[in-house]
Amino acid sequence: MVTRRSFLTSTIALTTSATALAATMPAATAARAASTSTSPSPDLTLRLPAPTGPHRLGVRTLHLIDRGRVDPWNGSPDRELMLTVFYPARSTRGYRRAPQMTARAAESFKGFAAYYHHLPAGVDWSATLTHSYADAPPAPGSRPVLLYSPGGTDPRTLGTGLAEDLASHGYVVVTIDHPGETSEVDIPGSELRTIQIPPTTPTDPVLSRLMMSTRFADVRFVLSQLKALGLPLDLRRIGIYGHSAGGSTAAQGLYENRAIKSAVNLEGYLDFLPLQPGEPDELYPIAQHGSDRPLLLAGTDGFRDARFDSSWSALLAHRGPVRRTEVAHANHWVFTDLGALAPQLQAAGLMTAEDRTSQVGAVDPAISVPLIRRTVRSFFDRTLKR
């Protein structure tokens, strides 16, 4: 049986239709989704926490095509990626705040969120605004760059709050979707891309390796395209961070790419499933050999398990510039925007305390949001800005 916990480095099969989605759910799960589908009050607006830095923010959405790299999930001869880039802006006057999600992506996200995150299906996710202004001119000055990789199934847009906070403190932050395993990817001029990987991926050692190797290649390609972003970047100061499977991607990305100087793994495993039954899990190369560049491993007490302890301890045993920290009274998705949004839904009576705890823990967002922001930012300040 595939559990939520085994799902860190993979995904599940979903449809874009909430009706079709409910038809494929177990009865208990469908009942839960129905019970949380009540439309929110017109007065309820989900708000992302404001960034804390001194810079006003601009944002751009970019469509990249890796010509000649076959997409393993849909067979396309080219691999397409969508990026969101947050950056310090010279001015925001005359520009509009960008939504967290496009209308098309938001409509698709409803069914996924109700099924997987136990969020109310009636929320208009396109109504949540970022604090960034679409296509505002960048501020002068060469900036350090941070790449962000989201967790399995989650869109890059669920990492908006942390990305904005980092950009407000002087970073250019590039958030990456990994089409085929993401709940939805809105590619301009194309049909909405939804999850395409087989439902067996979480327990299939071959498919799960293909998923991660595809992510690693996505990171390499984005690194090769940074000069073309049209922003003032300091390519001598590149970092990477990610959540869940994205945390795994960040850690291994640090190992594979010398251009990346430091990384943050927000609760991602560092091992592959064994290819043969009865064999132990196979450690990622970074866990096998260690890191000579700074790496932060950040987890929660609500999601910690033996697999984390085993693969993370293997890396820590090399005694390189790697350290581990943990957020108390928290659960896995506290590192995403759900850390701030799930408590808002609970306060409005649209999410149960049990579901909120299963997603982000009982920790007050007034504690968790600044703690996580400060932890990630101070790490990159020490490793990239000195």
Secondary structure, DSSP 8 states (H G I E B T S, - for coil): ---SGGGTT------S-HHHHHHHS-HHHHHHHHHT-----TT---------SS--EEEEEEEEEETT---TTT--SSEEEEEEEEEEBS--TT--EEESS-HHHHHHHHHHHHHHS---TT--GGG-EEEEEET--B-SS-EEEEEEE--TB--GGGGHHHHHHHHHTT-EEEEE--TTSBSEE--TTS--EE--S-TTGGG-HHHHHHHHHHHHHHHHHHHHTGGGG-S-EEEEEEEEEEETHHHHHHHHHHHH-TTEEEEEEES---EE--SSTTS--EE-HHHHH--SS-EEEEEETTT--HHHHHHHHHHHTT-SSEEEEEETT--GGGGSTHHHHHHHHHHTTSS-HHHHHHHH-S--HHHHHHHHHHHHHHHHHHHH--
